[in-house]
Amino acid sequence: MSDTYRQDAAAWQRELAALERDFPGVQVWFGCYTRRWWALYAGRLLEGRTPAHIGEQIVRARQGADVHGADPRLPEGPHRYMS
């Protein structure tokens, strides 16, 4: 196992812990082969390019928004996962 892989794995674990803390009850993981972040929320499989993107997808799914397209409905107040 290379040092780069170990560093990547440690970073993934830190991001995963933050997502699990921010979204309790939502299964979140990083796909080592796809290099994408994934979440299972309410029977929906969500995909994100980054931890922030998967967080945004979870927020949108909780609001009932279309997670694959643009949706003008945003949560009220600041949220670190929304751009």
C-alpha positions as MATLAB code, in Angstrom:
seq = 'MSDTYRQDAAAWQRELAALERDFPGVQVWFGCYTRRWWALYAGRLLEGRTPAHIGEQIVRARQGADVHGADPRLPEGPHRYMS';
ca = [
       0.000    0.000    0.000;
       1.513    3.328   -1.037;
       1.932    6.329    1.227;
      -0.293    8.353   -1.122;
      -3.100    5.812   -0.753;
      -2.725    5.902    3.051;
      -2.897    9.712    3.028;
      -5.954    9.626    0.755;
      -7.626    7.033    2.964;
      -6.985    9.145    6.064;
      -8.485   12.200    4.340;
     -11.526   10.183    3.217;
     -12.053    8.975    6.775;
     -11.959   12.536    8.144;
     -14.455   13.714    5.528;
     -16.650   10.686    6.134;
     -16.698   11.329    9.887;
     -17.750   14.947    9.274;
     -20.547   13.909    6.891;
     -21.811   11.245    9.300;
     -21.815   13.818   12.097;
     -23.667   16.378    9.932;
     -26.175   13.858    8.539;
     -26.892   11.246   11.227;
     -28.713    8.190    9.948;
     -27.603    8.713    6.339;
     -25.227    6.084    4.970;
     -22.296    7.847    3.291;
     -19.177    6.351    1.709;
     -16.378    7.090   -0.717;
     -16.066    4.798   -3.740;
     -12.374    4.039   -4.190;
     -12.945    2.827   -7.760;
     -15.434    5.486   -8.843;
     -13.606    8.252   -6.935;
     -17.051    9.606   -6.038;
     -18.904   10.188   -2.788;
     -22.136    8.236   -2.319;
     -25.056    8.423    0.105;
     -28.177    6.378    0.674;
     -31.003    8.562    1.893;
     -34.648    7.468    2.124;
     -34.066    4.718   -0.428;
     -32.381    7.104   -2.882;
     -28.800    6.622   -4.044;
     -27.060    9.980   -4.267;
     -23.714   10.728   -5.916;
     -21.312   13.632   -5.425;
     -17.944   14.677   -6.782;
     -16.742   16.048   -3.448;
     -17.789   15.847    0.210;
     -19.414   19.278   -0.144;
     -21.294   18.136   -3.255;
     -22.657   14.980   -1.591;
     -23.672   17.142    1.382;
     -25.559   19.418   -1.011;
     -27.245   16.400   -2.613;
     -28.378   15.153    0.812;
     -29.780   18.586    1.731;
     -31.654   18.758   -1.578;
     -33.006   15.218   -1.146;
     -34.249   16.095    2.346;
     -36.125   19.023    0.846;
     -37.626   16.834   -1.856;
     -35.729   18.675   -4.602;
     -34.503   17.115   -7.819;
     -30.932   16.124   -6.953;
     -29.908   15.732  -10.580;
     -30.862   19.144  -11.878;
     -30.961   22.742  -10.808;
     -33.636   23.577   -8.289;
     -34.302   27.094   -7.030;
     -35.533   25.886   -3.632;
     -32.724   26.435   -1.141;
     -32.810   26.069    2.631;
     -33.413   29.192    4.660;
     -30.324   30.531    6.356;
     -26.709   29.610    5.764;
     -25.714   26.028    5.290;
     -22.150   24.955    4.655;
     -23.116   22.429    2.018;
     -24.954   24.840   -0.220;
     -23.062   26.970   -2.695;
];
